[in-house]
Each structure stands twice: as structure tokens, then as C-alpha cells.
Amino acid sequence: KTSAYVFMDYHSQGQTLPYVIVDIAKPPSGGLNLFNLYVALSRSSGRQTIRLLRDFDDAIFLCSHTPELLAEDDRLAVLDKETITWWTHMMSGQ
């Protein structure tokens, strides 16, 4: 027998797993977005160690990010620039 376990994409962030079976079919409780897909599909170390559980709708890869996620990316870009400016100023004062 082969041991296995399941967890959601949120819990798998930052992990690389030796072998992965991914289900990217539309869940009954809602939908998938590009972030969910990226996290799920990038957990394996390569094409040789990942399998898709079942067929899926190709259109899911053609959708765009949600406005909230795009706004968060913009907010983080501003913070990144502010942080670089602050550290540049701090380092020049020493």
C-alpha cells in the first residue's frame, strides 16, 4: 500500500513535494483562479513527478487575475519602491 495525504493549495505554499497528483477541476464550492493554479501546479519538482487527477476546462488558463489581486500587486510594488528608497537613504547616512 502507498501512503498519501491531501491538503489545500494554501497549506502547500512554499513546499516542494517529491510526487504530486493535482486536481484542477472546478471545485463544487466556487472556482479556481490563476493563483490557485500556480500554487497547485508548481509544488512538484518537474513534469516527471506531477500528474493531473482528471480532465479540466482549458479556459481556466485564459482568465485574468481578480481586481483585488491586481490591486494588491500594485500596493506591494509601491511598498517595494518605498523600502528601497528608505534603505538607500539609511545607508548613505552612515
C-alpha positions in Angstrom: 0.0 0.0 0.0 1.1 3.6 -0.7 0.5 6.3 1.9 -0.9 9.5 0.7 -2.4 12.7 2.1 -4.3 15.7 0.8 -4.1 19.4 1.6 -5.3 22.6 0.1 -3.2 24.9 -2.0 -3.0 27.5 0.8 -1.2 24.9 3.0 1.2 23.8 0.3 2.7 27.2 -0.5 6.4 27.2 -0.3 6.7 23.4 -0.3 8.2 21.2 -3.0 6.8 17.7 -2.9 8.5 14.6 -4.4 5.4 13.4 -6.2 2.1 15.3 -6.7 -1.3 14.5 -8.0 -3.3 17.7 -8.7 -7.0 18.1 -9.2 -7.6 21.4 -11.1 -11.3 20.7 -12.0 -13.7 23.3 -10.9 -14.5 22.8 -7.2 -18.1 22.5 -6.1 -17.8 25.4 -3.7 -16.6 28.0 -6.2 -13.9 28.4 -8.7 -10.2 28.4 -9.3 -8.1 31.5 -10.1 -4.7 31.7 -11.6 -3.0 32.0 -8.2 -4.6 28.7 -7.1 -3.4 27.0 -10.3 0.1 28.3 -10.0 0.4 27.1 -6.4 -1.0 23.7 -7.2 1.0 23.1 -10.4 4.3 24.4 -9.0 4.5 22.1 -6.0 6.3 19.3 -7.8 10.0 19.4 -8.9 9.1 18.9 -12.5 6.9 17.3 -15.2 8.1 13.8 -14.4 6.7 14.0 -10.8 3.3 15.6 -11.3 0.0 14.0 -12.5 -3.4 15.6 -13.1 -6.2 13.7 -11.5 -8.8 14.3 -14.2 -9.6 16.4 -17.3 -10.2 20.1 -16.8 -11.5 23.1 -18.8 -8.6 24.7 -20.7 -10.4 28.1 -20.4 -9.3 28.4 -16.8 -5.8 29.3 -18.1 -7.2 32.2 -20.2 -8.9 34.1 -17.4 -7.3 37.2 -15.8 -6.4 37.8 -12.2 -9.1 39.3 -9.9 -9.1 43.1 -9.4 -8.3 42.6 -5.8 -5.2 40.6 -6.5 -4.0 43.1 -9.1 -4.6 45.9 -6.6 -2.5 44.0 -4.0 0.3 43.6 -6.5 0.2 47.4 -7.1 0.3 48.1 -3.4 3.3 45.7 -2.9 5.1 47.4 -5.8 4.7 50.8 -4.1 5.9 49.4 -0.8 8.9 47.8 -2.5 10.0 51.2 -4.0 9.5 52.9 -0.7 11.6 50.3 1.1 14.4 50.6 -1.4 14.3 54.4 -1.1 14.4 54.2 2.7 17.3 51.8 2.8 19.2 53.8 0.2 18.8 56.9 2.4 19.7 55.0 5.6 22.9 53.5 4.0 24.0 56.9 2.6 23.8 58.4 6.1 26.3 56.1 7.6 
